[in-house]
Amino acid sequence: IRAGQVLSAGVIQNLRSRAEALQAINTLRLQARQTAIVLTNPRNLSPSQQVVEMTKEDVEGLLNQVSDGNAYVVRILSALNYLEGEQQVIAVPQVALNKQVFEQGQGVANLSLNPSTLTDEQILSRINALFSAANRRAIDAGVLPDPVTGTVGSFRQVELFRFVLALKERNDSDTIEIQGITADRVFSSGPLKLVLVALRNGQVILQSE
């Protein structure tokens, strides 16, 4: 387990009482315990052993914050690095308002290229740069990145390869605009899911699945 690694995460909302807030927090703590056990594989672990420990002050502060009726994204993070076999993981909470960041179908990043003048590898490199730009914009807009990787989402490599191959097979000699647009509404909790759309003269000629 790496320091800052997300052990569990969830959106807490529509709470009607402090007791419901505590139940939601305990659910996340239980999920964090299960994650920690899978990753560290501790031996001779008793069923009642907490494994993931948080201070009373952190739990109380989290409880007070999420009990105000707003929607929050809550993540339980490992405070330190841990090796296989360790039976205790110190964790800290991370909490933020779960606001909407992007609408569905909203453009996040784009680029222009001429497929006929580039190799497959060069097109892949350009599109990966588009993903990096989209990642930066999403973080700046309020999507919480993974503390370890710094990313807010991923794009299936098989879909990326299919998109590039289909783009090359068209054999277009004109300049093509490629846009990364949101597949769904995006909130602070993420993830950012993108659809790639290729346009020529403003008309859609290709779209990823």
PyMOL commands that set and color helices and strands:
alter all, ss='L'
color gray80, all
select helices_A, chain A and resi 18-40+56-66+115-117+120-141+157-170
alter helices_A, ss='H'
color red, helices_A
select strands_A, chain A and resi 6-12+52-53+72-78+89-97+100-102+107-113+176-182+186-187+194-200+203-207
alter strands_A, ss='S'
color yellow, strands_A
deselect
rebuild
show_as cartoon
